[in-house]
Amino acid sequence: MIAFRRFIIRIVEVLLVIFVVLLTLISAFSGWAYGHLMGGAGVGFVMFLIWGFLGFLSAAVLAAFYFLLTEIAENTKRS
């Protein structure tokens, strides 16, 4: 049972990394499209960088929250 639980946790961790990458890319390209429509190629590139950073930041906060909860669960089972 413990091996199965660890297997599920590893799968979720891999999916979480994929989520971080996808959210960053989706945010960056959304920012590029928005900036390109509002002010041209130069503004599009700047918005690509800004929105990409914000997308990564929001995904990283969600991932950190998940890892915090799994660490609390591990520490609770040990004690």
N, C-alpha and C positions, 0 to 999 in steps of 0.2 A: 504494500500500500504506500509506503514511503517513497519507493522508487517511482511509482506512478504519479504521485504528487509532485515530485521534483521534475519529472518529465513535463507535466502540464505547466509548471512555473517557467521552465526553460522555453517552452513554446510561446508563452505569453510575453516573455522578455524579448524574444526575437520579433514577434509581432509589434511590440512597442517600439523597437528600434526602426522597423519599417514605417510605423506611424509617424515617428519624428521626421524621418527623411521625406516622406510624402507630404506632410503638412508644411514643411519648410519649402519644398518645391512648389506646391500649389499656391502658397502665400506669395512667394517670390514672383511667379508668373502672373498672378492676379495683380500684384503691384505694378509689374511691367505693363500690363494691358491698360490698367487705369492711368498710369503716368503717360503712356504713349497717346492715349486718347485725349488727355487733358493738356499736354504740352509738347509732344514730340518725342524724338528718340532720346535726347539728353535727359529729359525729365523721366522718361520711362526707365532708363538705367538706374537713376537715383532711387526711384520708387521700387525697382527690383531689389536693390540692396536693403532698403529700409523695411519693406514688407517681408523680405526673406528673413531678416534678423528678427522681426517681431513674430513671424511664424515659428522660427526655431525657438525663441524664448518661451512662447506659450506651450509648445510641444514639450520642451524640456521641463517646464514646471509641472505639467501633467505626469510626465515620466517620473520625475522626482517624487511626486506624491505617491505614485504606485509603489516605487521601490521603498519608500518610507513605510508604507503599510505592510509590505512583505517582510521587511526587517523587524517590525514590531511583532508580527505573527511568529517569526522564527524565535525571537527572544522570549516571547510568552511561552512557547512550547518547551524551551530549554529550562525555564525556571519552575 
